[in-house]
Amino acid sequence: MLKLKRLFALSGLTALVAAAAFVAPASAEVKGECFVNGDAKTQDKANPNIGVRVMGGQGKFTFQQLQISCMGDTNKDGVPEPIVGVVATATGWYDNIVCGTGKALGTVTNIENAPAKVIAALEGKKFGIEFRAFNGVFKWHEPGEGPLKDVVVDKDDPASPQKEDNPDKNYTPAGTITLGPPATKPADPPELPIECTKAFSATGVVKVWD
């Protein structure tokens, strides 16, 4: 078991090192860098009474109060300004390999208490996160070019493939996210031995661009 934990820790470190040199798309303009922190509730797709499984499983996650603080040159005068107190909601689906390792796809569904430029930059934006041993690389979805393609859609699963401008989704690394225990503990403890957690905290730094 100790050896397995060390392997996971090493793979997590590799993911963070790989994400250290974030490069925005050539046509993009970096707007700022944001610190994010918040708790997400999770729900297993097969059994809605549990959250993330210890091994395997898919399900939904929901951030209701994701706190965001940014430094960005919103006035384009060359001087970054602080933007604090921004609150976001985000939802999506996760695909779990083992607790703390897997991937998630989601959408920023709402932005509150923020300037119009910040709302325009973040609201409706799609993202993906690849986790290894609770450390993740955050990626923004960049629309690509290519013919439309008809594929099967699972209406209950927003992460399911569907008709889009680019069948091979392009995700650009933009930051790092670390998972941890939620600030507010769920009322019910995990149902061992199958359940890892019903909720988790996500903390990290993410770059934002056009």
C-alpha positions in Angstrom: 0.0 0.0 0.0 2.8 2.4 0.9 4.5 1.7 -2.5 1.3 2.4 -4.3 0.9 5.8 -2.5 4.4 6.7 -3.5 3.7 5.9 -7.1 0.6 8.1 -7.0 2.6 10.9 -5.4 5.2 10.7 -8.1 2.7 10.7 -10.9 1.0 13.8 -9.3 4.3 15.6 -9.1 5.0 14.8 -12.8 1.6 16.3 -13.8 2.4 19.5 -12.0 5.9 19.8 -13.5 4.4 19.3 -17.0 1.9 22.1 -16.3 4.5 24.6 -15.1 5.0 26.2 -18.5 1.5 27.3 -19.4 1.2 28.7 -22.9 -1.9 30.4 -24.1 -3.1 29.8 -27.7 -1.2 32.0 -30.3 -4.4 34.0 -31.0 -5.3 34.5 -27.4 -4.6 37.4 -25.0 -4.0 36.6 -21.4 -6.4 38.5 -19.2 -5.2 37.5 -15.8 -4.3 34.9 -13.3 -6.9 33.7 -10.7 -6.8 31.9 -7.4 -9.8 29.6 -7.0 -11.0 27.8 -4.0 -14.3 26.0 -3.2 -16.1 22.8 -2.3 -17.8 20.5 -4.8 -20.5 18.0 -4.0 -20.4 14.7 -6.0 -22.9 12.1 -7.0 -22.2 8.7 -8.5 -24.0 8.0 -11.8 -25.0 4.4 -11.0 -25.8 5.0 -7.3 -26.9 8.6 -6.5 -26.7 7.9 -2.8 -22.9 7.9 -2.9 -20.2 10.2 -4.2 -16.8 9.4 -5.6 -16.0 5.7 -5.4 -12.7 4.3 -4.0 -12.2 2.5 -7.4 -13.8 3.4 -10.7 -17.1 5.0 -11.3 -18.5 8.1 -13.0 -20.7 10.9 -11.7 -21.6 14.5 -11.4 -19.9 17.3 -9.5 -21.3 20.7 -8.5 -19.5 23.8 -7.2 -22.1 26.2 -5.7 -19.8 28.8 -4.1 -16.4 28.8 -5.9 -14.4 31.7 -4.6 -12.2 33.5 -7.2 -9.6 36.3 -6.8 -7.7 37.6 -9.8 -5.0 39.9 -10.9 -5.6 41.2 -14.4 -5.1 44.2 -16.7 -8.8 44.8 -17.3 -8.2 48.4 -18.3 -5.4 47.5 -20.7 -3.1 50.2 -19.3 -0.3 47.8 -18.4 -1.1 47.8 -14.7 -2.7 44.6 -13.3 -5.7 45.3 -10.9 -7.0 43.0 -8.2 -10.4 41.6 -8.7 -11.7 40.0 -5.5 -15.0 38.6 -4.2 -16.0 36.8 -7.4 -18.3 33.9 -6.9 -18.8 31.1 -9.5 -20.9 28.0 -9.9 -19.7 25.2 -12.1 -21.1 21.7 -12.9 -19.8 18.7 -14.9 -19.0 15.1 -14.9 -16.0 13.1 -13.6 -14.5 9.8 -14.6 -12.7 8.2 -11.6 -9.9 5.6 -11.9 -9.0 5.5 -8.2 -9.8 8.1 -5.5 -7.9 11.2 -6.4 -6.9 10.0 -9.9 -9.1 10.5 -13.0 -10.5 13.4 -15.1 -13.3 15.9 -15.0 -15.1 17.9 -17.6 -17.3 20.9 -16.7 -18.8 24.3 -17.5 -18.7 27.6 -15.6 -22.4 28.2 -15.4 -22.6 31.5 -13.5 -20.4 34.3 -12.3 -21.5 36.9 -9.7 -20.0 40.0 -8.1 -17.6 40.6 -11.0 -16.9 43.2 -13.6 -18.6 42.7 -17.0 -15.2 41.8 -18.6 -14.6 39.0 -16.1 -18.1 37.6 -16.6 -17.6 37.6 -20.3 -14.3 35.9 -19.9 -15.5 33.1 -17.6 -19.2 32.5 -17.8 -20.1 29.6 -20.1 -16.5 28.6 -20.4 -15.8 24.8 -20.6 -12.9 23.2 -18.8 -11.2 19.9 -18.1 -9.0 18.7 -15.3 -6.7 15.6 -15.2 -5.9 14.4 -11.7 -3.2 12.2 -10.4 -2.9 11.5 -6.6 -5.1 14.6 -5.9 -3.0 17.0 -8.0 -4.5 18.1 -11.3 -3.7 20.0 -14.5 -6.5 22.5 -15.3 -7.3 23.0 -19.0 -9.6 25.4 -20.9 -11.5 24.0 -23.8 -10.5 25.8 -27.0 -13.0 25.5 -29.9 -11.3 24.0 -33.0 -11.9 23.9 -36.7 -13.2 21.0 -38.6 -16.4 19.4 -40.0 -19.4 18.7 -37.8 -19.8 15.1 -36.8 -22.9 13.2 -35.6 -22.2 11.1 -32.6 -24.3 9.4 -29.9 -25.4 11.7 -27.1 -26.2 10.7 -23.5 -28.6 13.5 -22.5 -28.0 12.8 -18.8 -24.2 13.2 -19.2 -23.0 16.6 -20.3 -19.5 15.2 -20.9 -20.9 12.7 -23.4 -19.6 13.1 -27.0 -22.0 15.2 -29.2 -22.1 17.1 -32.4 -19.5 19.9 -32.2 -17.2 22.0 -34.4 -14.2 19.8 -33.7 -14.7 16.1 -32.8 -11.3 16.0 -31.2 -11.7 18.5 -28.4 -8.7 20.7 -27.8 -7.9 21.5 -24.2 -5.0 23.9 -23.4 -3.3 23.7 -20.0 -3.9 26.9 -17.9 -3.2 26.0 -14.3 -3.0 23.5 -11.4 -5.7 22.3 -9.0 -5.2 20.4 -5.8 -8.0 18.3 -4.2 -8.5 18.1 -0.4 -11.1 17.6 2.3 -14.1 19.9 2.0 -14.3 22.9 4.3 -17.9 21.9 5.2 -18.1 18.2 6.0 -21.1 16.3 4.5 -23.8 15.3 6.9 -23.2 11.6 6.2 -19.8 10.0 6.3 -18.5 8.0 3.3 -20.0 4.5 2.9 -16.9 2.3 3.2 -15.5 0.4 1.6 -16.9 1.5 -1.8 -17.1 5.3 -1.3 -14.1 7.7 -1.1 -15.9 11.0 -0.5 -19.2 12.8 -1.0 -17.5 16.1 -1.4 -14.0 17.7 -1.9 -12.3 21.0 -1.9 -10.5 22.3 -5.0 -7.7 24.9 -4.7 -5.4 26.3 -7.3 -4.3 29.0 -9.7 -5.6 29.4 -13.3 -4.7 31.7 -16.1 -7.6 33.3 -18.1 -7.4 34.5 -21.7 -9.6 35.4 -24.6 
